[in-house]
Amino acid sequence: MELVNKLFGSGAAALRDPRELGRAFVMSVGVPVIAFAIFLALWSVAASRIQTSLGAVPGPAQVAEQAVVLVKEHFSEREREAAFYKRQAERDKERIAEDPSYEPRNFQWTGKRTYLDQIVTSLYTVFVGFLLATVVAVPLGILAGTSKIVQAAINPMVQLFRPVSPLAWLPIVTLIVSAVYVTTDEPMFQKSFLISAITVTLCSLWTTLINTAIGVTSVDKDLVNVGKVLQLPLATRVRKIILPSALPFIFTGMRLSLGVGWMVLIAAEMLAQNPGLGKFVWDEFQNGSSDSLSRIMVAVFTIGLIGYALDRLMQVLQNLVVPR
Amino acid sequence: MSAPSRSSLNRRRFATQAIALAGATTFGLPALAAKARPEKEQLKFGFIKLTDCAPLVVAYEKGYFEDEGLNVQLEAQANWKVLLDRVIDGQLDGAHMLAGQPLGATIGFGTKADIVTAFSMDLNGNAITVSNAVWAEMKPHLPMKDGKVAHPIKADALKKVVDAWKKEGKAFKMGMVFPVSTHNYELRYWLAAGGMNPGYYTSSDISGTSKADVLLSVTPPPQMPNTMESGTIHGYCVGEPWNQQAVFKGIGVPVVTDNEIWKNNPEKVFGVTGAWAKANPITHVAVVKALIRAGQWLDASMANRVEAVKMLSKSQYVGADEAVIANSMTGTFEYEKGDKRPAPDFNVFFRNFATFPFYSDAIWYLTQMRRWGQITEAKPDSWYMDIAKKVYQPTIYMEAANALVAEGKIKASDLPKTDGFKGVQTGFIDGVDYDGRKPNDYLAKFKIGLKAADKV
């Protein structure tokens, strides 16, 4: 119970009255379900009436069907992969029988990235970019919050770079990464991955930075003064006084950052043709088959669901970390 | 012993043994040749989503690359420029390229780079499509035969439309896929044969629209139908499936195939950088071997073509609907909706020595670059020959092909006995003959276009 309260806020505890419970259930589950059903109905009616160059706009049924197809494709591709490794092992065995000095090759499968692979790639990229952003933004935000000089110094830059679209960063990041990150044959990170991740970082660090700074400046003055009187070292002051009070702000900033990062990532992948969901959408658009639109819609729902899940995840984390 | 010397030794021995064995197909390759390991076994090749990437897809899907000990990854590219840049900076080992790309790069039109090719991927495969509105204006001017429009359709009918538009002060715009693309030269050839000037490139006008009656611009192939639908262009020249797509979507009508403009014209090549070819001679031969086998398989039977259509329709390759790809790949072509005509040579992947890199093919593209001002000054015939020899590498092709003959995978009769020239070629829509040995004489035959020391 304790944990439930922590995770979902207090509110569940007040519901003892069954009538209240029923009403709460209707509000929290019934209404959204009914609304979503109406949305689906409207969508299927409207969809069949709009003719695009790729045929009629797909309704919910076709989209669901393509979602199943995409998952099936994933498994059939996995089978092909297994077959490839089997073939390779056989080839190597034959060659070694012919020529004992032959070093077997261990090639990686080079087949298609399936839809599920693309989802995993996107998630991994967004988390790396987001972590980078957090690592940069939180300390910088604390500095800006505690020191007027730092705040004055970085303020113009924050104001200048915050509104910049990810699509403007992308070419710059691409060129710089290509120039600086010189790889051997088997690099630790793919260039495309780094480019996407750094673009996410550049776009998502501002909200965390600003929120952290605001959180730090709004720490209770009495507490700050106590710290000064006790002559606590800076590290202790940050740990004991500033962080606990500023944490809710920092988390709000991070939540917003992650949302922005996820949105930016899809755009970056689309433009740079880097692996991930964005590339999946673009490829399907380029393919122009009769299933393309349904597949793109599957991706839209996936992106939305993942965005929502990420947001909830941050909320849960916040409830766990931030003492109420 | 250092690596390069060992590989060159292997290669020499490999070549001599392959030659010694050419014709003797009773037993397999000599032991040593089979053991010559490619210098680079993990390869990444780029392609554009067009049906003529088929040899790469087939070589991958049928395991021909694996047979040569190569682990290849195929990656679709956004457009021709990105593809070329990525080959040049080494992100890709090689790619499906427009025949003009290695030549253009070598003479420094656009990005200057040293690109070579030892494998021609196919013949024909393009068509010119106009929007429904333009077709409606064109059709009354076309001669009819047996109740259908007579083919091939010449551009004279389009000229009447363009002239009418000019009177109203409307510009007529068409799309092609790249400045050095086969499509650009075919579209220009067709327009000029119909008496329209498609515009010149000059040192200051790199869009190629000086003195143009029809304004040409670059659009990536997959976006052609959408761009035409939105009215930005009124027609385009592109490879499949984007002409048939216009028919299926009901937004345009293909009027002429490139096979009707120039019978059996060379279309795509497999390009690598000169440095890559020098560093990986065994790999290069192995890749060409796999690709020749793929070409041979594609032209072996209709059943294979049907299977290839299935492969190409996968979303990681061309990804368009099977029906759309099947139209041209299985020997028919639909012009107006319902007007489906046999086009057995719409795509040729192996017949007529389609895979051999002929010098005369290279020189034809160079002549067109000169004709439209991409090459700004007059060049002697010998210059054309030198560039062709620099870029096209028939010796590597022959090494691969002879090895395949020795393995019994192809017949010796599949290989041309040639010095790299096809002789005098006919079959152009305007009836002008082409002799690859006399590029300057050829240029002099055209009414529209630069010749000798002309300046725009």
Interface residues (C-beta under 8 A of the other chain):
Chain A: S53 L54 R87 Q88 R91 D99 Y102 R105 F107 Q108 T110 G111 K112 S178 D185 K191 Q273 D283 E284 Q286 N287 G288 S289 S290 S292 R295
Chain B: K35 E41 Q42 K49 G63 E66 G69 N71 V72 Q73 L74 A76 Q77 A78 V82 D89 Q91 P222 Q223 P225 N226 E229 Q245 K249 I251 S313 K314 S315 Q316 V318 G319 A320 D321 V324
